[in-house]
C-alpha cells in the first residue's frame, strides 16, 4: 500500500472520529494525536507509520518513521553507542586543558603551607593572582578545582 496524502489522512481521521492535527504537505506529513488510544487506532488504520511520544503525552506519527530507541534508556542499544562515540571523540582530541607546571607548583606550595580549601573561589587572592599571572586560560577555575580535588 502506498503512503496516503495529507488530505487522505485528514479525511480518514474525520471519518473514524480520531482526534488529531495533520501538518505537512502531500506524502510528507505528520499527525499529532492527543493520547495513546488515538495513536493505536490510527496505527491500525494506516500501515507503515511510526512515531514517538512527546513530553506532554501526545503522539507524533509519520509515514516510514523508524524508532531508534531512547538514548536516555540504558537498555537501548543507542544509549551505549552514543556514549562510546562521545568518549571516542573526546579521547581523539589532543586539545585538553590542564594546568601548567608553574601553576601546579603554586598550588603545591599553597598545600604545603597548610592550605586546605577545595575551590578556586575560596583560594587566597594572592594565590589566584599568581595562577592568573602564569597563564589566565578560560578553564583555569575548573582546572584548579580538579587539581584541588585530586590532591587533597
C-alpha positions in Angstrom: 0.0 0.0 0.0 1.3 3.5 -0.8 1.7 6.3 1.6 -1.6 8.3 1.9 -1.5 12.0 1.2 -2.2 14.7 3.8 -5.8 15.2 2.6 -6.4 11.4 2.7 -5.1 11.3 6.3 -7.3 14.2 7.3 -10.4 12.6 5.8 -9.6 9.3 7.5 -9.3 11.0 10.9 -12.6 12.7 10.3 -14.4 9.6 9.1 -13.2 7.4 12.0 -13.6 10.2 14.6 -10.0 10.1 15.7 -8.9 13.4 17.2 -5.6 14.8 15.8 -3.9 17.5 13.8 -2.2 16.9 10.5 0.8 19.0 9.4 2.9 19.0 6.3 2.0 18.5 2.6 1.5 15.7 0.2 3.1 12.5 1.3 5.4 14.4 3.7 3.0 14.8 6.7 2.9 14.1 10.4 -0.1 13.7 12.7 -0.2 14.9 16.3 -2.5 12.6 18.3 -3.6 13.6 21.8 -3.2 10.2 23.6 -2.2 6.6 23.2 -5.7 5.4 22.5 -5.8 7.6 19.4 -2.3 6.5 18.4 -3.3 2.8 18.5 -6.4 3.4 16.5 -4.5 5.5 13.9 -1.7 2.9 13.6 -4.2 0.1 12.8 -5.8 2.2 10.1 -2.6 3.4 8.4 0.1 0.8 7.9 3.7 1.8 7.7 3.5 4.7 10.2 5.6 5.1 13.3 6.1 7.7 15.8 7.1 8.8 19.3 5.5 10.1 22.5 6.1 13.7 23.3 7.0 15.0 26.7 3.4 16.3 27.2 1.8 13.0 26.4 0.8 13.4 22.7 2.0 11.2 19.9 3.6 12.4 16.7 3.1 9.8 13.9 4.9 9.9 10.5 5.0 7.7 7.5 8.1 5.4 7.4 9.3 6.5 10.9 11.7 4.1 12.5 12.1 4.1 16.2 15.8 4.5 17.1 15.4 3.8 20.8 15.6 6.1 23.7 19.1 7.5 24.1 18.4 8.1 27.8 17.4 4.5 28.4 20.4 2.3 29.4 18.8 -0.7 27.9 18.7 1.0 24.4 21.5 0.0 22.1 21.7 3.6 21.0 22.4 4.7 24.6 25.7 2.9 24.7 26.6 3.6 21.0 26.1 7.3 21.6 28.2 7.2 24.8 31.0 5.3 23.0 31.0 7.8 20.2 31.3 10.7 22.7 34.2 9.0 24.5 35.9 8.2 21.3 35.7 11.8 20.1 36.8 13.1 23.5 39.9 10.8 23.5 40.7 11.7 19.9 41.0 15.4 20.7 44.5 16.4 21.7 43.5 19.8 23.0 42.6 19.2 26.6 43.2 22.0 29.2 45.4 21.3 32.1 47.5 23.4 34.5 51.0 24.4 33.6 53.8 23.1 35.8 54.4 26.5 37.2 50.7 26.7 38.2 50.9 23.3 39.8 53.9 24.4 41.8 52.0 27.4 43.1 49.2 25.1 44.2 51.7 22.6 45.7 53.3 25.4 47.7 49.9 26.5 48.9 49.1 23.0 50.1 52.5 22.6 51.7 51.9 25.8 53.6 48.7 24.3 55.2 46.1 25.5 52.7 43.0 23.3 52.8 40.4 25.0 50.6 38.8 22.8 47.8 37.5 25.5 45.5 39.2 28.1 43.3 36.9 30.9 44.6 38.0 30.1 48.2 41.7 30.4 47.4 43.5 33.5 48.9 43.6 36.4 46.5 47.4 36.2 46.2 47.3 32.6 45.1 44.6 33.3 42.5 46.6 36.3 41.2 49.8 34.2 40.9 47.9 31.4 39.0 46.4 34.0 36.6 49.8 35.7 36.1 51.3 32.5 34.8 48.5 31.9 32.3 44.9 33.1 32.6 43.2 30.5 30.5 39.5 30.2 30.2 39.3 27.0 32.1 41.6 28.0 34.9 39.0 27.8 37.6 37.8 24.3 36.6 41.4 23.0 36.1 42.3 24.4 39.6 39.2 22.8 41.1 40.0 19.5 39.6 43.6 19.7 40.8 42.5 20.6 44.3 40.1 17.7 44.4 42.7 15.2 43.1 45.4 16.5 45.5 43.7 16.7 48.9 
